[in-house]
Amino acid sequence: MSASAGLGGTIPPRPPLVTGGLPAPPYPPGPPSGGTGPVVAVLFDMDGLLIDSEPLWLEAERSVMARLAPGNSGWTESDQAALLGGSLNRTVGYLLAHAARPAPTEVVREWLMAGICDRVRRDGVPLRPGARELLASVEAAGLPRALVTSSERRFMDTVLASTGMRFDVLVCAEDVSATKPDPEPYLLAAKLVEVNPARCFALEDSPNGVASAQAAGCRVIAVPSLVPIEATPGLLVVRSLLELTAGPGGLVVSADSGGVLGG
């Protein structure tokens, strides 16, 4: 299939990097069509969408479970899949629920964050196929780009330092009162790039992320990683970021992508 969801318009130079910190939602919409600000933006998830971090998270989670349930952690890929797209608090709660030797919540948080950040600093983290190419395409098209992640700032900053990826806006777990699947992260990102959510293209790999972006009113493209995602009305599902490119009006899906738009 071939599709272009662009809305056209002239994109002015992007503002300096902005991070979160708005009051609690609801947020007013961005400028309407025909305004002086950007008219299209691209919002990227991080884990599983831009970076192949899930194997690193699996190692870190298993290491923590070895402390919480020595000799019998029983931690599997299905446990990890259950946490896909969730927050650190949810992960820590899940780990402690399966613990034979409980530990304070803050201690478990530190074990997990220190473990995953040390792994990225030591070994790096691979980018998903097409991630670097699509980011370059979005930049060349002059579109504002935001990173919208449920991860903690500590991990986000470690990943950005390791990969060299750059964004105009960063939204992480500490910037919001509710993480995905709540719409607040995407509403905040849209506000910070000064683009109406309906004119934002959100790229996600998890059901939680898709639900968050859809609830915010974004145009959502799913690139599933660990968990299958079915196309639904208004949701485009593609196999890889390699199937997407950017133009001044937004994202374009390659004609031979095999992407599916739910009807």
HELIX and SHEET records of a PDB file:
HELIX    1   1 GLU A   54  LEU A   68  1                                  15    
HELIX    2   2 GLU A   77  ALA A   82  1                                   6    
HELIX    3   3 LEU A   88  ALA A   97  1                                  10    
HELIX    4   4 THR A  105  ASP A  123  1                                  19    
HELIX    5   5 ALA A  131  ALA A  140  1                                  10    
HELIX    6   6 ARG A  153  THR A  163  1                                  11    
HELIX    7   7 ALA A  173  ASP A  175  5                                   3    
HELIX    8   8 GLU A  184  VAL A  193  1                                  10    
HELIX    9   9 PRO A  197  ARG A  199  5                                   3    
HELIX   10  10 PRO A  207  ALA A  216  1                                  10    
HELIX   11  11 LEU A  241  GLU A  243  5                                   3    
SHEET    1   A 3 ALA A   3  SER A   4  0                                        
SHEET    2   A 3 GLY A 250  VAL A 253 -1                                        
SHEET    3   A 3 LEU A 244  GLY A 247 -1                                        
SHEET    1   B 8 VAL A  18  THR A  19  0                                        
SHEET    2   B 8 VAL A 169  VAL A 171  1                                        
SHEET    3   B 8 ARG A 145  VAL A 148  1                                        
SHEET    4   B 8 ALA A  41  PHE A  44  1                                        
SHEET    5   B 8 CYS A 200  GLU A 204  1                                        
SHEET    6   B 8 ARG A 219  ALA A 222  1                                        
SHEET    7   B 8 LEU A 236  VAL A 237  1                                        
SHEET    8   B 8 VAL A 260  LEU A 261 -1                                        
END                                                                             
